[in-house]
Amino acid sequence: MQAQDLIISILVVTLSGALKLQFAYGFLGNHVPIAEFAAAALIAYAAYAFDRGVENKEDEKRGSRFRNTLLATALIATVGAFALYPNPALLVPFLVAYLYAKGIGGYRLKGSRGIKNCIVALTWSLGILIFLGTFNLPVMLVCLFFFCKSFVNTVIYDVRDVDKDRTAGILTIPTVLSRMQVTTLLLGLSLAAHVAVFGAYFSGIIAGIDVLLISLVHSTFYIVAYCNRFEMFRNALVDGEWILYTGYTILRDCVL
């Protein structure tokens, strides 16, 4: 990935990370505090920039100056996140992100056969849980929903890299399953996650049915497309999905 493309990707992930928290609050019928929104964006930036700044043998090589810049800005973003939201619990997702990207004593959480996908998804959902600050059935369902969405999206990016991973001997879900099996797995997981939150909506414990319906249709489309060699607009349609949903909600609110 070229530096310019990586910067765009980081910015998309940063904004998307904050918007995930905004929608999590919205599904629970609340509005996200602006300080938490900004802190979530900084955390998303710090985690992604740190992962890309750390040099690992399975990742693309980048110039030392660029990597050092990523690491320095990740540190600044981390300090900013704690300044905006001084909760010690935020150390947990940062620790997970560090163990994922760098590891300790040669042990890293960036494992094979779906482990890294689970770790990334857990980090996103755990961060949302910490910001929400409570744990009950609606919060659990919302966090599980974001866990499943994040897991699906990370596997889709593994599909993109399947040939390179096979050559390097890296075991990911797309390298051990057939294309049809990967598509079926992701569609089943996405459907299960959406059915769960649909049930919660009709039980009156979460809100936002229109966004959830759009998410189901949109997720189904990009799972089928990107599991079958479609390559265009991946960052916009996958990483940027919550940006797109925000555009929809702004348009909806303006019209209604």
N, C-alpha and C positions, 0 to 999 in steps of 0.2 A: 504494500500500500504506500503510495507516494505521500510526502509530507502534507501537501495541500489536501488530498483526499482524507488523510487521517485527521487533520484539524477539523474538517467539515463533519466527519464522523463523531469526533469528540463533542463538538458543539450540539449535534443532534441528540446524542446520548445524554448530555448535560440537561438540555431543556426537557427531554422526554422523562428523565428521572424526576424532575420537579413536578411535571404534569401528572405523573403516576400518583404522586401524593395528593395532588389537587383532586383527581378523580376518586381516589380512595375516600377522601373526606366527603366528596359529593355523593358517592354511593351510600354513605352513612347519613346523608341529609345535612351535612355541615359545610362550612367554608374553611379553607386552609388559611391559617395565619400567615401573613406575608413573610415573617421571619423564618418560619418553618419551610416555606416554599423556597426561599433563597438558600437556606441551609441544605435542603435536599438537592438543589442544583449543584452546590459546591461539593457535596459528598459524591454525587454521580461523576462530576468532573474529576475529583481527586482519585477515585477508584480506577476510572478508565485511563486517565493520564498516567497513573503509577504503573498500571499493568502494561501499557505500551512503552513506558520509559525504561522499564527493567529489561535488560537484555537476556533473552533465553534462547537456547539453541533451536527450539522449534518455531520461533518467531522470526519474522523478517529482520534483517540487519538494518540498523538506522545509525546515522551519524551521532557521535558522542555529544556534540553540542546540542543537537535536537533532543536527544534522550535526557540530557541534563536539564534542559529547559522544561521538559515535561515533568520531571521529578521535582524541580524547584516550584513550579506552579501548582503541582499537586500538594506540596507541603503548605504553600500559602492558602490554598483552598481549604485544606484540612483545618488550619488555624481559624480561618474565617467561619467555617461551619460551626466550630465549637464556640466561637464568640457570639454567633447568632442564636445558637441553641445549646447552651452549656449543660448537656446531659451526659453523664459518664457512660450511659448505656450505648452511646454512639461509638465507643471504643470497640464494641463487639463487631459490627460490620467492617470497621477499619482493620481490625485484626484478621478477620476472615479474608478480606481483600489482600492483605499482606501475605498471609499463608498461601493464598491462591497464586499470586504473581511471583513472589520471591521464595517463600518457604523458610524453614529453619532447619539447619543441619542437613540440608539436601532433601528434606521432606517437604513436598508441596501438595496442596489440595487440588492442583490442576491435573487430576487423574483422568483415566481413560474410561471408555464404555459408559458414558453418561454421568460420571462423577462430577466432572467440571461443570456440566450443565446444571446439575442439582445445586452445586455450590453457588454459582452465579445467581440462579433463581432464588435460592435461600437468602442470599445477601440482599437482593431487592426487597423481598417480602419482609425480612427481618427489619430492614430500615423503615419500611412503612409502619410496621407494628410499633416500633419505638416512638415514632412521631405521633401516632394515634394515642399512645399512652394508656391504653386499656386493652383488656382481652375478654371478649365475650363472643357469642355466636356470630353476630353480624361481622365483627372485626375479623374473626377467624375465617369466615367465608371470603371476605374481601382479600385477605392476605393469601389464602390458598388460590384464589382466582389469579392474582398477580404472579404467584409462584408458577402456576401452570403456563401463563402467558409468556413469562420470561424463559422458562424451560424450552417451550416450543421455539421461541425465536433464536435461542442459542444453538439449537440443533439445526435450524435452517441455515445458519452460518457455517456449521460443520458440513452441511451438504455442499455448500459452495467450495469448500476446501477438500472434498473427499479424495480427489485424485492425488493432490499433494500429500495428504495424510497417509494414504496407502503407500505411496512411494517412500515416505519417511518411516513407515512402520508404526504410525500412531493409531491407536485404537479409539475410534469414536463410534457413536451410534450409526452413522451412515456407512462406516467402513465394515461393520459387522452385520448389518441388515441390508436387505435388498431395497431398492428404491420404493417399491410398492409397500414393503413392510414399514419403512420410515414414514411414508405418507399416511398409512393407516394408523400408525401409532400416534402421530401428531394430530391427525383429525379426531381420533378418539379422545385424546387428552383434552383438546380444545373444546369438543362437544360436551364432555363431562363437566369441565369447569364452567361453561356457560349454562348448562342445565341446572347446576347447583345454585348459581346466582339468580337465574330465572325463578327457581323455586323460592328463593329467599325474597325476591321482589313480590311475588304473588302471595307470600305469607306476610307481607307488610313490614319486613325488617330492613330492607335496603331500597334505594331509589335508583333512578337513571336507566329505565328499561330501554329507552331509545338508543342510548349509547351502547348498551350491552347487545342489543340486536345488531347494530352496525358493526360492533366488534366481532360478533359471530360470523356474519357474512364476509367481512373483510379478512378475518383470520382464515376462514375456509379457502378463500380465493388465493391468498399468498402462500398458504401451505401447499396447495396443489401446484401452484405455479413454480415456486422455488424448489420444490422437491423434484421437479421434472425439467431441470436445466434452464428455466427462465432466469435471466440475469439482470435485466434492466430495473432501475429504480428501487433496488433492494433496500438501501439506507432509508429512503423516503417512506416506503410502504411498510417496512418491518420496524426498524429502530424509530422511525418517525410516526408510528401509528397514533400515538397519543397527541402528537402535534396536529395531525389530521382531524382527530376527534374534537380537539379544542376548536379548530376552525369551524367544524360543524356546529358546536354548541354556541359559538359567537354568532354565527349566521342564524341559527334557530332563535336565539334570544332577541336578535334585531328584528326578525320577521314577526315573532309572536309578542 
